[in-house]
Amino acid sequence: MTVLAAEAGEAAGEDAANTTLGTRFGRRASDEAKSRARQVPGQYAGYGRDLGGQQVVPGGRNYQGAILAEFLVAILIVAFLPLASGPPEDGKGGPSPYRVTDMTQLVAIGAVYFILALFSSGERSGRIVAWFGGLLLIGIGLAKVSSGQVSTAIAAMSGINKADLDNT
């Protein structure tokens, strides 16, 4: 009888301690985690699973940083080359170094890279979109080189006359 009374006293003491902590913090920690998992089903499912020594974290890779870098480089190329080469000598006048084609290119680049950024969230689609953005960037660079804007900008920055370039 004395043994049963001691065990009952210990059990009552544990319940009292849990009740004291439970009233102080609201509920037990495990009860709180269970209720949180019930509120948002699937939120904690599979998070941090161990698959052969590798920890799986949901979300995978994100290629939005690569898309942003490609966008910034494309905008800098299209916006900087007319500024570096100066106003065009096409006889239309005006102090602006930009042509209508430059402005439409800037708007088109913004729209295309915005759409690419929307599709860059998936693992496989993000990689494909990032490669496509890189191809667009290469195409923009090649178009600027073939139109002669890069050589004109380099010549203008180094102080060489455009007439000297045409004579060579």
N, C-alpha and C positions, 0 to 999 in steps of 0.2 A: 504494500500500500504506500509505503514511503517512497519507493522508486517511482511509482506511477504519479505521485504527487509532485516529485521533482521534475519529471518529464513534462507534466502538465504546466508547471511553473515556468519552465524554459520555453515551452511553446507559447504560453501566454505572454512571456517577455518579448519573444520575437514578434508576435502579432502586435504588441504594444509599440515596439520600435518601428515596425513597418507602418502602423497607423499614424505614429507621430511624424515620421518622414513623409507619409502619404498626405497628411493634412498640411504639412509645411510646403510641399512641392506640388500639391494637387493630386497626382497619381504616381504610381510607380513608373520607372523609366520604361520597362518593357510594355506596360499597358499603353503608355503614350506612343511608343513606336508602332504598336499594333493598330492603334486607332488612326495614326497618320497614314499607315499603309492601306487601311480600309478606306480612307477619304479619297486617296488618289490611286486607283487601281493601276498596277503595272508600272508605277513610277520607280519602285525599288526592285522590280523583278529583273534579274539578270545583270544588275549593276555590280561590277567588280567580280564577275564570275572568273574562275580560274580554269583556263583551258590549256593544259600542257605547259604550265609554268609561265604563261603570258596572261597578264591581266587585261580583260576586255573592258574598255570604257566606251559607253555609248556615244555616238556622234561621228566617230571616225575622223578622217582628214577633212580639212576645210581649205578650199582653194581660193577663198575670197581675197586673201592677201596677194596672191599671185595675179589675180584679175585686176586688183587695185593698182599694183605696180605697173602692169602692162598699160592700163588706162592712163596713168600719169605720164609715162614715157611717150605714149602716142600724142597726148595733148601737148606736151612740151615740144615735141618735134614739129607738129603742125603750127603751133603758136609762135615758136622761137625763130624758125627759119625766115619768115617774112620780116620780123623785127631786125634780124641780123643783116639781111640783104638790103634793107631800106625800101623806099617806095618804088613801085614798078615804073619802068620807063615805057609804058604803052601809049602815052599821049593822052590819056583820059584825065590826067591831073588829079589833084587831091593829095593831101599830106599823109593819108593812112597807108601803111605798108601792106595792109590786108586787101585781098581781092574777095569777091563774092564766093569763089570756090573754096577759099580758106575757111570762111565762116560756115559754109555748109558742111565742110569736112569736120569741123569742130562739133557741130550739132550731131552729125551722123555718128561720130566716134562716141560721144556721150550716150546716145541712145543704144548703140550696139553693145557697148561695154556694160550698160545698166542691165540689159537683157541677159548678158553673159553672167553677171554677178547674181542674178536671180536663179540661174540654173547651176550655180557652182557649189551647192550645198551637199550634193551626194558624193559618195566615194568614186563611183565610176563616171558619172556624168560630170563631176567636178574636174576630173583629170582631162576628159575630152574637151570641156569648155576652156580650160586653161591652155591646152594646146592650140585650140582654135583662136584664142585671143593672141597667142604668140605668133601664129601665122598671119593674123591681121596686122600685128605690129611690124612684122617683116615686110608685108606688102606695102604698108604706109611708108616705111623707110626706103624701099626700092622705088616707089613712085616718086618720092622727093629727090632721090639721086638721079633717076632717069629724066626728070623734068629740068634738071640743072639748078634747082634751088639750093642744094647743098654746096655745090662748087661756088655759086654766087655768094652765098653767105660766108663761106670760108675766105673768099677773096675780099669781101667787104670788111671782114673783121681783121684781116692781115694788112689792109691798106692797098691792095692791088686794084687797079682800074679795071672795070668791066671791058673796056675797049682793048686793053692789053690781053685779056683772056680770049677775046674773039679773034685777034690777029694771030694767035699761036696755033 
